[in-house]
Amino acid sequence: MIPEDAPLLNSVGKKKPLPIGVSDFKSATTEYYYVDKTLLIRDFLDTKPKVSLFTRPRRFGKTLNMDMLRYNDKPVTILIRDVFVYPQAFAAIAPQKSQLKHHLRLFLIDIGGYTTDVLLLRSGKPDMQFCRSLETGVITMNNDIIRRVGALHDMQIEDEHISAVLCGKETILPADVKDTIRKSAEQHAKDILDQLRELKVDLRSNPAVFIGGGSVLFRDYLEHSPLVASASFVENVNANAIGYQAMAEGQLSLLRT
């Protein structure tokens, strides 16, 4: 599905931006890190709808996936040569998984846009019987904060304002608006931890590795929470993509030798 002229990553050190807000398929696949969602098209075609209306959620890739059906205004032929499936979140720590073998139990917690995914590692190996997912993530929090700031301060803010405040970057937002953003984020982080406990994910007795963009935003709250005894963070928001690439290249090399 990715165009032939799309540049491939030759090394994990090469950095590209994420295609946030980019709805052009060619630009997304040639200028940014891109996660292929081709199977969404299959699911759409299999339903054979007469009329389809997609209005939510925000930034889910609605326009981009429609643009995947054509490329340079020409029909696209899809050829899938190899398919590999890996546990969610495990790819992010795959490069250093040997260092985690000494932990009898360790939770990987991936706080993403729409979900928080949890995977249990036993002596460094994923326990596929313990995979959990919460329908709460950064976008859920951002939508709530945007509504709250609008109601309390009569001000329109965007996702970028929220990220800037939580990352300690300079903004011209009033102090009371920043305070609302921080307090809302702290409560959202607490809600995630409370929901994890309901799933029997107790981070007071088990170490955790937090990954995903949400983990970067919530780091200060998670590190100081009494519900978290030992936490480490994978700050590279592209860690999953890098891990997927490394594992796939390893499997491909075995298949082709």
C-alpha positions in Angstrom: 0.0 0.0 0.0 2.9 2.3 0.6 4.1 3.9 -2.7 7.3 2.6 -4.3 9.0 5.9 -4.1 8.4 6.2 -0.3 11.8 6.3 1.4 12.4 3.4 3.8 14.1 3.9 7.2 17.6 2.6 6.9 18.5 3.2 10.5 16.6 3.7 13.7 18.4 7.0 14.2 16.7 8.7 11.3 14.1 11.0 12.7 10.9 12.1 10.9 7.9 14.0 12.2 4.5 12.3 12.9 1.8 13.0 10.3 -0.5 14.9 12.8 -3.2 16.7 10.8 -1.8 15.4 7.5 -4.6 14.0 5.3 -2.6 13.6 2.0 -1.5 9.9 1.6 1.5 10.7 -0.6 2.9 13.3 1.9 2.1 11.0 4.9 4.0 8.0 3.4 7.0 9.9 2.0 7.7 12.7 4.5 6.6 11.3 7.9 6.5 8.2 10.1 3.5 6.3 8.8 1.7 3.3 10.3 -0.1 1.4 7.6 -3.9 1.0 8.2 -4.7 -0.7 5.0 -7.0 -3.3 6.7 -9.4 -0.5 7.6 -10.1 -0.3 3.8 -10.8 -4.0 3.7 -13.2 -3.7 6.6 -15.0 -0.8 4.9 -15.3 -2.7 1.6 -16.5 -5.9 3.2 -19.5 -4.1 4.7 -20.6 -3.0 1.2 -22.5 0.1 2.5 -24.7 2.2 0.2 -24.0 5.3 2.2 -21.3 5.8 4.9 -20.9 8.8 7.2 -17.8 9.2 9.4 -17.8 12.3 11.7 -15.9 11.1 14.7 -13.5 10.6 16.4 -11.2 13.6 15.7 -7.8 12.9 14.1 -8.6 9.2 13.6 -7.5 9.3 10.0 -10.9 9.6 8.2 -9.7 11.8 5.4 -6.3 10.0 5.1 -7.9 6.6 4.8 -10.2 7.9 2.1 -7.2 9.3 0.2 -5.5 5.8 0.4 -8.1 4.5 -2.1 -6.4 6.7 -4.8 -2.8 7.9 -5.4 -2.1 10.7 -7.8 -5.8 10.4 -8.8 -5.2 6.8 -10.0 -6.7 3.5 -8.6 -4.4 1.8 -6.1 -3.5 -1.9 -6.3 -2.7 -3.5 -3.0 -0.1 -6.2 -2.7 0.6 -7.6 0.8 3.8 -9.8 0.7 4.3 -10.6 4.4 2.2 -10.0 7.5 3.7 -10.1 11.1 1.7 -9.7 14.3 3.2 -8.5 17.5 1.8 -7.7 21.0 0.8 -4.1 21.4 3.4 -2.1 23.5 6.0 -5.0 23.4 7.6 -3.6 20.2 8.6 -0.4 22.1 10.9 -2.3 24.5 11.9 -5.1 22.1 15.4 -3.6 21.6 16.1 -3.9 25.3 14.0 -6.9 26.3 17.0 -8.8 27.5 17.5 -6.3 30.3 14.0 -7.0 31.6 14.4 -10.7 32.1 15.3 -10.3 35.8 11.8 -8.9 36.5 9.5 -11.7 37.5 6.5 -9.5 36.6 6.5 -6.2 34.8 3.7 -4.2 33.2 4.1 -2.4 29.9 1.6 0.5 29.8 1.1 2.3 26.5 -0.9 5.5 26.9 -1.9 6.4 23.4 -4.4 8.7 21.7 -7.6 6.8 22.3 -6.6 3.8 24.5 -4.3 2.8 27.3 -3.0 -0.7 26.6 -1.4 -3.0 29.2 0.7 -6.0 28.7 2.2 -8.2 31.4 5.8 -9.5 31.0 6.9 -12.5 33.0 10.7 -12.8 33.1 10.8 -10.6 30.0 8.3 -12.6 28.0 4.8 -11.3 27.1 1.9 -13.1 28.8 -0.7 -13.1 26.0 -3.3 -14.2 28.5 -3.0 -10.8 30.2 -3.6 -8.1 27.7 -5.9 -5.3 28.7 -7.1 -2.1 27.1 -8.8 1.0 28.6 -10.8 3.3 26.4 -9.1 6.4 27.7 -6.1 8.2 26.3 -4.7 11.6 25.4 -7.4 12.6 23.0 -10.1 11.7 25.6 -8.3 14.0 28.0 -7.8 16.8 25.5 -11.5 16.9 24.5 -12.4 17.1 28.2 -9.9 19.9 28.9 -11.0 21.9 25.8 -14.6 21.7 27.0 -13.6 22.6 30.6 -11.4 25.6 29.6 -14.3 26.8 27.4 -16.8 26.6 30.2 -14.6 28.0 33.0 -12.6 30.6 31.1 -14.6 31.3 27.9 -11.4 30.5 25.8 -10.9 28.3 22.8 -7.7 26.2 23.0 -6.3 23.3 20.9 -4.4 20.1 21.5 -1.1 21.9 20.9 -1.8 24.3 23.8 -2.4 21.4 26.2 0.8 19.6 25.1 2.8 22.8 25.4 1.6 23.4 29.0 2.1 19.8 30.1 5.6 19.7 28.6 6.6 23.0 30.2 6.9 25.0 27.1 6.3 28.7 26.9 2.8 29.9 26.0 0.8 33.1 26.3 -2.1 31.3 28.1 -3.2 33.0 31.3 -2.0 31.4 34.6 -5.5 30.2 35.6 -6.0 28.5 32.2 -2.6 26.7 32.6 -3.7 25.7 36.1 -6.9 24.2 34.8 -5.0 22.2 32.2 -2.5 20.8 34.8 -5.2 19.9 37.3 -7.3 18.2 34.6 -4.3 16.2 33.4 -3.4 15.1 36.9 -6.9 13.9 37.4 -6.9 12.0 34.1 -3.6 10.3 35.1 -5.2 9.3 38.4 -8.3 8.0 36.7 -6.1 5.8 34.5 -4.2 4.4 37.5 -7.5 3.7 39.3 -8.9 1.9 36.3 -5.7 -0.2 36.1 -6.2 -1.2 39.7 -9.7 -2.4 38.9 -8.1 -4.6 36.2 -5.8 -6.0 38.9 -2.8 -4.1 37.6 -1.2 -3.1 40.9 1.8 -0.9 40.3 2.7 -0.7 44.0 3.9 -4.3 43.9 5.0 -4.5 40.3 7.4 -2.3 38.3 6.1 -0.6 35.2 7.4 0.7 31.9 5.3 3.5 30.5 5.4 4.2 26.7 3.5 6.3 24.2 2.9 10.0 23.8 0.6 10.1 26.8 3.2 8.8 29.1 5.4 11.7 28.2 2.6 14.2 29.1 1.7 12.4 32.3 5.2 11.6 33.5 5.4 14.0 36.4 2.1 12.9 37.8 2.9 9.2 37.4 6.3 9.4 39.0 4.9 11.1 42.0 1.8 9.0 42.4 1.5 6.8 45.6 0.0 4.2 43.3 3.2 3.7 41.4 6.2 2.3 43.2 8.7 1.9 40.3 8.3 3.4 36.9 10.6 3.9 33.9 9.7 5.7 30.7 10.3 5.2 27.0 10.3 8.8 25.9 10.6 8.3 22.1 7.0 8.5 20.8 8.1 6.5 17.8 9.4 3.6 19.9 6.7 1.2 18.8 7.2 1.9 15.1 11.0 1.5 15.5 10.5 -1.8 17.4 8.1 -3.1 14.8 10.6 -2.3 12.1 13.4 -4.0 13.9 11.4 -7.2 14.7 10.0 -7.4 11.1 13.4 -7.0 9.6 14.7 -9.8 11.8 11.9 -12.1 10.8 12.3 -11.2 7.1 16.0 -12.0 7.2 15.2 -15.5 8.7 12.6 -16.1 6.0 14.9 -15.2 3.2 18.0 -17.1 4.3 
